[in-house]
Amino acid sequence: MLVNVVFYLVSFLEDGFTRDITGSLREDGAVRAIEVADGEIWRIVTSGFFHVDILHIGFNMLLLWFIGTALESYMGTLRLGIVYFASIVWASAGALYLDPFVLTLGASGGVYGLMGVAVWVEFKEKRPLMGGSIWGLLVVNLVITFAIPGISIGGHLGGLLGGILATLALTGLGRYVLSRHTLPAWALTLGFAVMAVGALAAIAIANAA
């Protein structure tokens, strides 16, 4: 969350309050096929930390705080970080697949990934972390994703997929629980592998666009 806020403050000092990201620092960090294909592969990650305006970052940070705090206390910082970064790169892959020529940015792909983890914990491990079902929150956000123009459907669905894939990797396809104090090294390695595969997928999709 802190990294997102720092990125926003830096972009605000650079660009001001304008929502137009043309020629701005936000444009330099957003993901789009032509730039990624030209070698600017850092956009696969940085796009998950830049935001258009205060409302954009405010909504994402509220959800990130609400879901991320509960998950961090349950699964630990390292595992949460693996899932979050995997979600970001898979969100970029999804955005590049559905909207390769549109600049995409924001932490919502990572947030969707965390919602995917929370669904897993609630469904598979029988632990409702937020004091109630996460399904309602997920459904409402999916409705918003498809109902409001300009929202990255690929970014949101890609982030959700990345979170679920990383969770499957970390739990050894359900053999372990995320709250376990010690997970096998191979499970953590698989979590990093999901992140790497997402990044390679994003690069391949950008080059094919």
BANU-375579 format. One record per residue: x, y, z of N, C-alpha, C in turn; residue in three letters; residue number from 1. Coordinates in nm, 3 decimals, always signed. Example, Ala and Ser with C-alpha at 12.3 -4.5 7.8 and 13.67 -1.06 7.14 Angstrom:
% BANU-375579
<<+1.319 -0.569 +0.780> <+1.230 -0.450 +0.780> <+1.320 -0.330 +0.780> 'ALA' 1>
<<+1.285 -0.225 +0.708> <+1.367 -0.106 +0.714> <+1.290 +0.003 +0.787> 'SER' 2>
% end
This chain:
% BANU-375579
<<+0.083 -0.120 +0.000> <+0.000 +0.000 +0.000> <+0.087 +0.125 +0.000> 'MET' 1>
<<+0.192 +0.124 +0.081> <+0.280 +0.240 +0.089> <+0.344 +0.271 -0.045> 'LEU' 2>
<<+0.385 +0.166 -0.118> <+0.448 +0.186 -0.249> <+0.350 +0.254 -0.344> 'VAL' 3>
<<+0.224 +0.212 -0.341> <+0.123 +0.275 -0.426> <+0.108 +0.423 -0.394> 'ASN' 4>
<<+0.104 +0.456 -0.265> <+0.089 +0.596 -0.224> <+0.210 +0.678 -0.267> 'VAL' 5>
<<+0.331 +0.622 -0.251> <+0.452 +0.693 -0.292> <+0.449 +0.720 -0.443> 'VAL' 6>
<<+0.412 +0.617 -0.521> <+0.403 +0.635 -0.666> <+0.302 +0.745 -0.701> 'PHE' 7>
<<+0.190 +0.746 -0.630> <+0.089 +0.848 -0.659> <+0.140 +0.987 -0.626> 'TYR' 8>
<<+0.205 +1.002 -0.511> <+0.256 +1.133 -0.471> <+0.362 +1.184 -0.568> 'LEU' 9>
<<+0.449 +1.095 -0.611> <+0.553 +1.134 -0.707> <+0.488 +1.177 -0.839> 'VAL' 10>
<<+0.389 +1.099 -0.885> <+0.322 +1.135 -1.011> <+0.242 +1.264 -0.996> 'SER' 11>
<<+0.185 +1.286 -0.878> <+0.111 +1.410 -0.853> <+0.205 +1.530 -0.860> 'PHE' 12>
<<+0.322 +1.520 -0.797> <+0.418 +1.630 -0.801> <+0.468 +1.655 -0.943> 'LEU' 13>
<<+0.474 +1.548 -1.021> <+0.522 +1.560 -1.159> <+0.413 +1.612 -1.254> 'GLU' 14>
<<+0.290 +1.560 -1.237> <+0.185 +1.583 -1.336> <+0.070 +1.672 -1.288> 'ASP' 15>
<<+0.055 +1.689 -1.155> <-0.059 +1.764 -1.104> <-0.184 +1.679 -1.097> 'GLY' 16>
<<-0.299 +1.745 -1.086> <-0.426 +1.676 -1.065> <-0.490 +1.623 -1.194> 'PHE' 17>
<<-0.436 +1.658 -1.309> <-0.500 +1.622 -1.435> <-0.518 +1.471 -1.451> 'THR' 18>
<<-0.635 +1.432 -1.508> <-0.660 +1.291 -1.538> <-0.594 +1.251 -1.670> 'ARG' 19>
<<-0.557 +1.348 -1.751> <-0.493 +1.319 -1.879> <-0.350 +1.274 -1.854> 'ASP' 20>
<<-0.320 +1.150 -1.889> <-0.186 +1.096 -1.858> <-0.091 +1.111 -1.976> 'ILE' 21>
<<-0.134 +1.175 -2.085> <-0.048 +1.191 -2.202> <+0.078 +1.269 -2.166> 'THR' 22>
<<+0.193 +1.214 -2.198> <+0.320 +1.281 -2.171> <+0.358 +1.288 -2.025> 'GLY' 23>
<<+0.289 +1.211 -1.941> <+0.313 +1.218 -1.797> <+0.395 +1.100 -1.747> 'SER' 24>
<<+0.434 +1.107 -1.621> <+0.505 +0.997 -1.558> <+0.416 +0.873 -1.553> 'LEU' 25>
<<+0.286 +0.894 -1.534> <+0.192 +0.781 -1.533> <+0.190 +0.709 -1.667> 'ARG' 26>
<<+0.200 +0.786 -1.776> <+0.205 +0.722 -1.907> <+0.331 +0.638 -1.921> 'GLU' 27>
<<+0.440 +0.687 -1.865> <+0.567 +0.613 -1.871> <+0.564 +0.484 -1.791> 'ASP' 28>
<<+0.469 +0.475 -1.695> <+0.463 +0.354 -1.613> <+0.350 +0.261 -1.649> 'GLY' 29>
<<+0.254 +0.309 -1.730> <+0.140 +0.226 -1.767> <+0.181 +0.118 -1.865> 'ALA' 30>
<<+0.101 +0.011 -1.872> <+0.134 -0.100 -1.961> <+0.057 -0.088 -2.091> 'VAL' 31>
<<+0.128 -0.113 -2.202> <+0.069 -0.114 -2.336> <+0.160 -0.197 -2.425> 'ARG' 32>
<<+0.102 -0.264 -2.522> <+0.178 -0.363 -2.598> <+0.299 -0.305 -2.669> 'ALA' 33>
<<+0.283 -0.190 -2.734> <+0.391 -0.138 -2.818> <+0.517 -0.109 -2.736> 'ILE' 34>
<<+0.499 -0.053 -2.616> <+0.615 -0.022 -2.532> <+0.678 -0.148 -2.474> 'GLU' 35>
<<+0.596 -0.243 -2.430> <+0.651 -0.368 -2.377> <+0.726 -0.443 -2.485> 'VAL' 36>
<<+0.670 -0.446 -2.606> <+0.736 -0.513 -2.718> <+0.868 -0.446 -2.754> 'ALA' 37>
<<+0.878 -0.315 -2.726> <+1.001 -0.240 -2.753> <+1.105 -0.256 -2.642> 'ASP' 38>
<<+1.074 -0.337 -2.542> <+1.171 -0.366 -2.437> <+1.145 -0.300 -2.303> 'GLY' 39>
<<+1.038 -0.221 -2.293> <+1.007 -0.154 -2.166> <+0.925 -0.248 -2.077> 'GLU' 40>
<<+0.989 -0.359 -2.040> <+0.917 -0.466 -1.971> <+0.886 -0.430 -1.825> 'ILE' 41>
<<+0.949 -0.326 -1.772> <+0.919 -0.284 -1.634> <+0.774 -0.239 -1.620> 'TRP' 42>
<<+0.713 -0.201 -1.730> <+0.574 -0.156 -1.726> <+0.480 -0.266 -1.677> 'ARG' 43>
<<+0.519 -0.391 -1.694> <+0.438 -0.504 -1.648> <+0.416 -0.495 -1.498> 'ILE' 44>
<<+0.514 -0.440 -1.427> <+0.504 -0.426 -1.282> <+0.462 -0.285 -1.242> 'VAL' 45>
<<+0.525 -0.183 -1.300> <+0.497 -0.045 -1.257> <+0.352 -0.004 -1.284> 'THR' 46>
<<+0.290 -0.065 -1.383> <+0.151 -0.031 -1.412> <+0.059 -0.062 -1.294> 'SER' 47>
<<+0.102 -0.153 -1.209> <+0.021 -0.189 -1.093> <+0.035 -0.094 -0.976> 'GLY' 48>
<<+0.117 +0.010 -0.991> <+0.140 +0.104 -0.881> <+0.102 +0.248 -0.915> 'PHE' 49>
<<+0.088 +0.279 -1.043> <+0.044 +0.413 -1.082> <-0.109 +0.418 -1.091> 'PHE' 50>
<<-0.165 +0.537 -1.064> <-0.310 +0.555 -1.070> <-0.345 +0.684 -1.143> 'HIS' 51>
<<-0.467 +0.688 -1.197> <-0.509 +0.803 -1.276> <-0.531 +0.925 -1.189> 'VAL' 52>
<<-0.605 +0.908 -1.077> <-0.636 +1.023 -0.993> <-0.662 +0.978 -0.850> 'ASP' 53>
<<-0.702 +1.070 -0.764> <-0.719 +1.042 -0.621> <-0.831 +0.942 -0.596> 'ILE' 54>
<<-0.938 +0.948 -0.675> <-1.048 +0.853 -0.658> <-1.004 +0.712 -0.696> 'LEU' 55>
<<-0.924 +0.704 -0.801> <-0.874 +0.574 -0.848> <-0.790 +0.507 -0.740> 'HIS' 56>
<<-0.691 +0.579 -0.688> <-0.605 +0.520 -0.585> <-0.681 +0.502 -0.454> 'ILE' 57>
<<-0.772 +0.595 -0.424> <-0.846 +0.586 -0.298> <-0.929 +0.459 -0.289> 'GLY' 58>
<<-1.002 +0.428 -0.395> <-1.086 +0.308 -0.397> <-1.000 +0.182 -0.389> 'PHE' 59>
<<-0.891 +0.179 -0.468> <-0.804 +0.061 -0.466> <-0.736 +0.043 -0.330> 'ASN' 60>
<<-0.692 +0.153 -0.269> <-0.624 +0.140 -0.140> <-0.720 +0.099 -0.029> 'MET' 61>
<<-0.845 +0.140 -0.039> <-0.944 +0.097 +0.060> <-0.962 -0.055 +0.055> 'LEU' 62>
<<-0.978 -0.108 -0.065> <-0.993 -0.253 -0.080> <-0.865 -0.326 -0.043> 'LEU' 63>
<<-0.750 -0.268 -0.082> <-0.622 -0.332 -0.051> <-0.600 -0.339 +0.100> 'LEU' 64>
<<-0.636 -0.232 +0.169> <-0.622 -0.232 +0.315> <-0.719 -0.332 +0.378> 'TRP' 65>
<<-0.842 -0.333 +0.332> <-0.945 -0.420 +0.391> <-0.912 -0.568 +0.371> 'PHE' 66>
<<-0.875 -0.605 +0.250> <-0.848 -0.746 +0.220> <-0.705 -0.784 +0.258> 'ILE' 67>
<<-0.610 -0.696 +0.223> <-0.470 -0.728 +0.246> <-0.434 -0.743 +0.392> 'GLY' 68>
<<-0.492 -0.659 +0.478> <-0.462 -0.668 +0.622> <-0.505 -0.802 +0.678> 'THR' 69>
<<-0.624 -0.847 +0.640> <-0.674 -0.976 +0.688> <-0.589 -1.090 +0.636> 'ALA' 70>
<<-0.552 -1.084 +0.509> <-0.472 -1.191 +0.451> <-0.331 -1.195 +0.508> 'LEU' 71>
<<-0.272 -1.078 +0.530> <-0.135 -1.075 +0.582> <-0.127 -1.138 +0.720> 'GLU' 72>
<<-0.226 -1.112 +0.804> <-0.225 -1.170 +0.938> <-0.247 -1.321 +0.932> 'SER' 73>
<<-0.308 -1.369 +0.825> <-0.338 -1.512 +0.813> <-0.224 -1.589 +0.746> 'TYR' 74>
<<-0.165 -1.533 +0.640> <-0.069 -1.608 +0.560> <+0.074 -1.554 +0.566> 'MET' 75>
<<+0.093 -1.436 +0.625> <+0.228 -1.381 +0.637> <+0.263 -1.289 +0.521> 'GLY' 76>
<<+0.363 -1.204 +0.545> <+0.400 -1.101 +0.449> <+0.460 -1.159 +0.321> 'THR' 77>
<<+0.550 -1.259 +0.334> <+0.617 -1.314 +0.215> <+0.516 -1.376 +0.120> 'LEU' 78>
<<+0.429 -1.461 +0.172> <+0.333 -1.528 +0.085> <+0.233 -1.428 +0.025> 'ARG' 79>
<<+0.194 -1.329 +0.104> <+0.106 -1.225 +0.051> <+0.175 -1.149 -0.062> 'LEU' 80>
<<+0.303 -1.118 -0.042> <+0.378 -1.046 -0.145> <+0.390 -1.125 -0.274> 'GLY' 81>
<<+0.414 -1.256 -0.263> <+0.422 -1.340 -0.382> <+0.291 -1.338 -0.459> 'ILE' 82>
<<+0.181 -1.355 -0.386> <+0.049 -1.355 -0.451> <+0.020 -1.219 -0.514> 'VAL' 83>
<<+0.052 -1.112 -0.443> <+0.021 -0.979 -0.493> <+0.098 -0.947 -0.621> 'TYR' 84>
<<+0.228 -0.975 -0.621> <+0.307 -0.945 -0.740> <+0.271 -1.037 -0.856> 'PHE' 85>
<<+0.238 -1.162 -0.825> <+0.190 -1.252 -0.931> <+0.062 -1.198 -0.992> 'ALA' 86>
<<-0.025 -1.146 -0.908> <-0.152 -1.090 -0.955> <-0.127 -0.969 -1.045> 'SER' 87>
<<-0.032 -0.885 -1.008> <-0.002 -0.766 -1.088> <+0.046 -0.803 -1.228> 'ILE' 88>
<<+0.141 -0.898 -1.236> <+0.196 -0.932 -1.368> <+0.092 -1.006 -1.453> 'VAL' 89>
<<+0.009 -1.089 -1.389> <-0.097 -1.156 -1.465> <-0.205 -1.057 -1.506> 'TRP' 90>
<<-0.226 -0.953 -1.425> <-0.318 -0.846 -1.465> <-0.267 -0.776 -1.589> 'ALA' 91>
<<-0.138 -0.751 -1.594> <-0.079 -0.690 -1.714> <-0.096 -0.780 -1.835> 'SER' 92>
<<-0.076 -0.911 -1.815> <-0.095 -1.006 -1.926> <-0.240 -1.002 -1.975> 'ALA' 93>
<<-0.334 -0.998 -1.882> <-0.475 -0.992 -1.920> <-0.511 -0.864 -1.993> 'GLY' 94>
<<-0.458 -0.752 -1.944> <-0.484 -0.624 -2.008> <-0.424 -0.621 -2.149> 'ALA' 95>
<<-0.304 -0.674 -2.164> <-0.240 -0.677 -2.295> <-0.313 -0.769 -2.391> 'LEU' 96>
<<-0.375 -0.872 -2.338> <-0.446 -0.967 -2.424> <-0.577 -0.908 -2.476> 'TYR' 97>
<<-0.654 -0.843 -2.390> <-0.784 -0.790 -2.431> <-0.777 -0.648 -2.487> 'LEU' 98>
<<-0.682 -0.568 -2.436> <-0.671 -0.428 -2.481> <-0.524 -0.392 -2.503> 'ASP' 99>
<<-0.462 -0.453 -2.603> <-0.316 -0.435 -2.620> <-0.273 -0.293 -2.651> 'PRO' 100>
<<-0.361 -0.212 -2.708> <-0.321 -0.078 -2.750> <-0.378 +0.032 -2.661> 'PHE' 101>
<<-0.426 -0.008 -2.543> <-0.479 +0.087 -2.446> <-0.385 +0.094 -2.326> 'VAL' 102>
<<-0.350 +0.216 -2.285> <-0.268 +0.231 -2.165> <-0.348 +0.188 -2.043> 'LEU' 103>
<<-0.292 +0.096 -1.964> <-0.362 +0.043 -1.847> <-0.275 +0.062 -1.723> 'THR' 104>
<<-0.336 +0.107 -1.615> <-0.263 +0.126 -1.489> <-0.359 +0.115 -1.371> 'LEU' 105>
<<-0.301 +0.088 -1.254> <-0.381 +0.077 -1.132> <-0.356 -0.054 -1.059> 'GLY' 106>
<<-0.382 -0.052 -0.929> <-0.357 -0.167 -0.842> <-0.473 -0.267 -0.840> 'ALA' 107>
<<-0.578 -0.241 -0.917> <-0.697 -0.325 -0.906> <-0.672 -0.470 -0.945> 'SER' 108>
<<-0.579 -0.494 -1.037> <-0.544 -0.632 -1.071> <-0.489 -0.706 -0.951> 'GLY' 109>
<<-0.403 -0.638 -0.874> <-0.350 -0.698 -0.751> <-0.459 -0.720 -0.648> 'GLY' 110>
<<-0.554 -0.625 -0.639> <-0.665 -0.638 -0.545> <-0.753 -0.757 -0.583> 'VAL' 111>
<<-0.778 -0.773 -0.712> <-0.857 -0.889 -0.757> <-0.786 -1.019 -0.724> 'TYR' 112>
<<-0.653 -1.019 -0.736> <-0.578 -1.138 -0.699> <-0.595 -1.173 -0.552> 'GLY' 113>
<<-0.596 -1.071 -0.467> <-0.616 -1.095 -0.324> <-0.757 -1.143 -0.296> 'LEU' 114>
<<-0.855 -1.094 -0.373> <-0.990 -1.145 -0.357> <-0.995 -1.293 -0.394> 'MET' 115>
<<-0.918 -1.331 -0.496> <-0.910 -1.472 -0.533> <-0.854 -1.557 -0.421> 'GLY' 116>
<<-0.751 -1.507 -0.352> <-0.694 -1.578 -0.237> <-0.798 -1.591 -0.126> 'VAL' 117>
<<-0.869 -1.481 -0.098> <-0.969 -1.482 +0.008> <-1.081 -1.582 -0.021> 'ALA' 118>
<<-1.119 -1.592 -0.149> <-1.219 -1.692 -0.188> <-1.167 -1.832 -0.161> 'VAL' 119>
<<-1.040 -1.856 -0.196> <-0.979 -1.988 -0.170> <-0.980 -2.020 -0.021> 'TRP' 120>
<<-0.937 -1.925 +0.060> <-0.930 -1.948 +0.204> <-1.069 -1.976 +0.261> 'VAL' 121>
<<-1.167 -1.901 +0.211> <-1.303 -1.921 +0.262> <-1.362 -2.054 +0.215> 'GLU' 122>
<<-1.340 -2.089 +0.088> <-1.401 -2.209 +0.031> <-1.325 -2.335 +0.070> 'PHE' 123>
<<-1.192 -2.333 +0.054> <-1.112 -2.453 +0.074> <-1.069 -2.472 +0.219> 'LYS' 124>
<<-1.031 -2.363 +0.284> <-0.979 -2.373 +0.420> <-1.083 -2.336 +0.526> 'GLU' 125>
<<-1.204 -2.302 +0.480> <-1.318 -2.276 +0.570> <-1.289 -2.166 +0.671> 'LYS' 126>
<<-1.223 -2.057 +0.623> <-1.190 -1.945 +0.710> <-1.238 -1.814 +0.649> 'ARG' 127>
<<-1.357 -1.766 +0.687> <-1.402 -1.634 +0.640> <-1.322 -1.523 +0.708> 'PRO' 128>
<<-1.225 -1.467 +0.637> <-1.128 -1.377 +0.699> <-1.184 -1.238 +0.729> 'LEU' 129>
<<-1.285 -1.194 +0.653> <-1.334 -1.058 +0.667> <-1.460 -1.052 +0.754> 'MET' 130>
<<-1.486 -1.154 +0.832> <-1.604 -1.154 +0.917> <-1.731 -1.189 +0.843> 'GLY' 131>
<<-1.719 -1.224 +0.717> <-1.834 -1.259 +0.635> <-1.785 -1.310 +0.502> 'GLY' 132>
<<-1.875 -1.343 +0.413> <-1.836 -1.401 +0.285> <-1.770 -1.298 +0.193> 'SER' 133>
<<-1.662 -1.339 +0.128> <-1.594 -1.255 +0.030> <-1.666 -1.258 -0.104> 'ILE' 134>
<<-1.754 -1.357 -0.122> <-1.819 -1.374 -0.252> <-1.900 -1.251 -0.292> 'TRP' 135>
<<-1.970 -1.191 -0.198> <-2.050 -1.074 -0.229> <-1.965 -0.960 -0.281> 'GLY' 136>
<<-1.852 -0.935 -0.216> <-1.760 -0.828 -0.258> <-1.705 -0.857 -0.397> 'LEU' 137>
<<-1.669 -0.982 -0.421> <-1.616 -1.019 -0.552> <-1.720 -1.001 -0.661> 'LEU' 138>
<<-1.842 -1.045 -0.637> <-1.948 -1.033 -0.737> <-1.979 -0.887 -0.767> 'VAL' 139>
<<-1.988 -0.805 -0.664> <-2.015 -0.662 -0.685> <-1.906 -0.599 -0.771> 'VAL' 140>
<<-1.781 -0.630 -0.742> <-1.671 -0.573 -0.819> <-1.669 -0.624 -0.962> 'ASN' 141>
<<-1.706 -0.750 -0.983> <-1.713 -0.802 -1.119> <-1.824 -0.734 -1.199> 'LEU' 142>
<<-1.937 -0.708 -1.134> <-2.046 -0.637 -1.201> <-2.000 -0.497 -1.242> 'VAL' 143>
<<-1.931 -0.428 -1.151> <-1.878 -0.295 -1.182> <-1.780 -0.303 -1.298> 'ILE' 144>
<<-1.695 -0.406 -1.299> <-1.596 -0.422 -1.405> <-1.660 -0.429 -1.542> 'THR' 145>
<<-1.767 -0.506 -1.553> <-1.831 -0.525 -1.683> <-1.932 -0.415 -1.716> 'PHE' 146>
<<-1.981 -0.345 -1.614> <-2.087 -0.247 -1.638> <-2.036 -0.109 -1.672> 'ALA' 147>
<<-1.922 -0.071 -1.620> <-1.872 +0.066 -1.638> <-1.767 +0.070 -1.749> 'ILE' 148>
<<-1.789 +0.150 -1.852> <-1.691 +0.160 -1.961> <-1.557 +0.215 -1.911> 'PRO' 149>
<<-1.450 +0.172 -1.975> <-1.318 +0.223 -1.944> <-1.243 +0.146 -1.839> 'GLY' 150>
<<-1.309 +0.050 -1.775> <-1.241 -0.034 -1.676> <-1.177 -0.152 -1.748> 'ILE' 151>
<<-1.056 -0.187 -1.708> <-0.983 -0.294 -1.775> <-1.036 -0.431 -1.732> 'SER' 152>
<<-1.118 -0.490 -1.818> <-1.171 -0.623 -1.789> <-1.056 -0.725 -1.787> 'ILE' 153>
<<-0.967 -0.715 -1.884> <-0.854 -0.806 -1.889> <-0.765 -0.794 -1.768> 'GLY' 154>
<<-0.742 -0.670 -1.722> <-0.658 -0.649 -1.605> <-0.718 -0.710 -1.480> 'GLY' 155>
<<-0.848 -0.694 -1.463> <-0.915 -0.747 -1.344> <-0.920 -0.900 -1.347> 'HIS' 156>
<<-0.960 -0.956 -1.460> <-0.969 -1.102 -1.469> <-0.830 -1.166 -1.466> 'LEU' 157>
<<-0.733 -1.100 -1.528> <-0.596 -1.151 -1.523> <-0.541 -1.151 -1.382> 'GLY' 158>
<<-0.569 -1.044 -1.307> <-0.525 -1.038 -1.168> <-0.589 -1.146 -1.084> 'GLY' 159>
<<-0.719 -1.168 -1.105> <-0.790 -1.274 -1.032> <-0.729 -1.410 -1.063> 'LEU' 160>
<<-0.701 -1.435 -1.190> <-0.639 -1.562 -1.230> <-0.501 -1.577 -1.167> 'LEU' 161>
<<-0.421 -1.469 -1.169> <-0.287 -1.475 -1.111> <-0.290 -1.506 -0.963> 'GLY' 162>
<<-0.384 -1.445 -0.891> <-0.395 -1.472 -0.748> <-0.431 -1.616 -0.719> 'GLY' 163>
<<-0.522 -1.671 -0.799> <-0.563 -1.810 -0.780> <-0.449 -1.905 -0.814> 'ILE' 164>
<<-0.379 -1.879 -0.925> <-0.267 -1.965 -0.964> <-0.156 -1.963 -0.859> 'LEU' 165>
<<-0.125 -1.845 -0.807> <-0.022 -1.835 -0.704> <-0.064 -1.908 -0.577> 'ALA' 166>
<<-0.191 -1.900 -0.543> <-0.242 -1.971 -0.426> <-0.233 -2.121 -0.444> 'THR' 167>
<<-0.269 -2.170 -0.562> <-0.256 -2.313 -0.591> <-0.111 -2.358 -0.579> 'LEU' 168>
<<-0.018 -2.273 -0.626> <+0.123 -2.308 -0.617> <+0.170 -2.313 -0.472> 'ALA' 169>
<<+0.135 -2.211 -0.394> <+0.181 -2.203 -0.256> <+0.122 -2.313 -0.167> 'LEU' 170>
<<+0.004 -2.361 -0.203> <-0.060 -2.465 -0.122> <-0.035 -2.605 -0.176> 'THR' 171>
<<+0.049 -2.615 -0.280> <+0.074 -2.746 -0.338> <-0.054 -2.809 -0.389> 'GLY' 172>
<<-0.133 -2.729 -0.463> <-0.263 -2.771 -0.517> <-0.358 -2.817 -0.406> 'LEU' 173>
<<-0.350 -2.746 -0.294> <-0.443 -2.773 -0.185> <-0.393 -2.868 -0.079> 'GLY' 174>
<<-0.269 -2.912 -0.089> <-0.214 -3.006 +0.011> <-0.181 -2.936 +0.141> 'ARG' 175>
<<-0.153 -2.806 +0.135> <-0.115 -2.730 +0.254> <-0.211 -2.613 +0.271> 'TYR' 176>
<<-0.216 -2.558 +0.390> <-0.296 -2.438 +0.415> <-0.205 -2.317 +0.415> 'VAL' 177>
<<-0.257 -2.204 +0.372> <-0.175 -2.084 +0.361> <-0.127 -2.033 +0.497> 'LEU' 178>
<<-0.198 -2.068 +0.604> <-0.160 -2.019 +0.735> <-0.049 -2.103 +0.799> 'SER' 179>
<<-0.010 -2.211 +0.733> <+0.095 -2.297 +0.787> <+0.223 -2.216 +0.807> 'ARG' 180>
<<+0.286 -2.233 +0.923> <+0.404 -2.152 +0.955> <+0.518 -2.178 +0.858> 'HIS' 181>
<<+0.538 -2.301 +0.819> <+0.646 -2.335 +0.727> <+0.591 -2.411 +0.608> 'THR' 182>
<<+0.611 -2.354 +0.490> <+0.575 -2.423 +0.367> <+0.702 -2.480 +0.304> 'LEU' 183>
<<+0.692 -2.591 +0.231> <+0.809 -2.645 +0.163> <+0.871 -2.543 +0.069> 'PRO' 184>
<<+1.003 -2.549 +0.055> <+1.072 -2.455 -0.032> <+1.020 -2.464 -0.175> 'ALA' 185>
<<+0.983 -2.586 -0.217> <+0.935 -2.599 -0.354> <+0.803 -2.526 -0.376> 'TRP' 186>
<<+0.720 -2.516 -0.271> <+0.593 -2.445 -0.284> <+0.618 -2.296 -0.304> 'ALA' 187>
<<+0.712 -2.241 -0.228> <+0.747 -2.100 -0.245> <+0.808 -2.076 -0.383> 'LEU' 188>
<<+0.891 -2.172 -0.428> <+0.952 -2.162 -0.560> <+0.846 -2.161 -0.669> 'THR' 189>
<<+0.745 -2.246 -0.653> <+0.635 -2.249 -0.750> <+0.559 -2.116 -0.751> 'LEU' 190>
<<+0.547 -2.054 -0.633> <+0.482 -1.924 -0.627> <+0.557 -1.820 -0.709> 'GLY' 191>
<<+0.691 -1.819 -0.696> <+0.772 -1.728 -0.777> <+0.763 -1.765 -0.925> 'PHE' 192>
<<+0.751 -1.895 -0.953> <+0.741 -1.939 -1.092> <+0.613 -1.888 -1.157> 'ALA' 193>
<<+0.504 -1.886 -1.082> <+0.378 -1.832 -1.134> <+0.397 -1.685 -1.172> 'VAL' 194>
<<+0.470 -1.613 -1.088> <+0.500 -1.473 -1.116> <+0.580 -1.460 -1.246> 'MET' 195>
<<+0.683 -1.544 -1.260> <+0.768 -1.538 -1.379> <+0.692 -1.576 -1.505> 'ALA' 196>
<<+0.608 -1.678 -1.497> <+0.529 -1.720 -1.613> <+0.433 -1.609 -1.654> 'VAL' 197>
<<+0.374 -1.540 -1.556> <+0.286 -1.428 -1.588> <+0.360 -1.317 -1.662> 'GLY' 198>
<<+0.481 -1.287 -1.618> <+0.561 -1.184 -1.684> <+0.598 -1.227 -1.827> 'ALA' 199>
<<+0.638 -1.353 -1.843> <+0.673 -1.403 -1.977> <+0.551 -1.404 -2.068> 'LEU' 200>
<<+0.435 -1.438 -2.011> <+0.311 -1.436 -2.090> <+0.280 -1.295 -2.137> 'ALA' 201>
<<+0.297 -1.198 -2.048> <+0.270 -1.058 -2.083> <+0.362 -1.013 -2.197> 'ALA' 202>
<<+0.490 -1.050 -2.188> <+0.586 -1.012 -2.292> <+0.550 -1.078 -2.425> 'ILE' 203>
<<+0.515 -1.207 -2.420> <+0.480 -1.279 -2.542> <+0.354 -1.220 -2.607> 'ALA' 204>
<<+0.255 -1.186 -2.525> <+0.131 -1.128 -2.577> <+0.159 -0.991 -2.640> 'ILE' 205>
<<+0.244 -0.912 -2.576> <+0.277 -0.780 -2.630> <+0.348 -0.793 -2.764> 'ALA' 206>
<<+0.438 -0.888 -2.776> <+0.511 -0.907 -2.901> <+0.423 -0.960 -3.011> 'ASN' 207>
<<+0.318 -1.031 -2.975> <+0.227 -1.089 -3.075> <+0.119 -0.989 -3.120> 'ALA' 208>
<<+0.102 -0.881 -3.043> <-0.007 -0.787 -3.074> <+0.019 -0.708 -3.202> 'ALA' 209>
% end
